[in-house]
Amino acid sequence: MDKCRGAWGLCLGAFIALAGIAIGLGIAASGLVRAVARNPSLTNELLQFTFFIAILPSIIIFLIAVFFLFICLIKKIIH
């Protein structure tokens, strides 16, 4: 039963990471839309800023979470 609970916890952690990415991307997208509406000439700079500040860190955090998820699942399967 402990192994089953541990696996459910790991899967829940991955879904929480995905939810965090969705929230972060939603906030970044809404800020980008407001900024472009105010000053359309800054579109390229704002897209780059949004990518490096909001999207890229979210993707990196998700990949780290999935990496540790796979490591923990492999350890649970082996032991």
Secondary structure, DSSP 8 states (H G I E B T S, - for coil): -HHHHHHHHHHHHHHHHHHHHHHHHHHHHHHHHHHHHH-GGGHHHHHHHHIIIIIHHHHHHHHHHHHHHHHHHHHHHH-
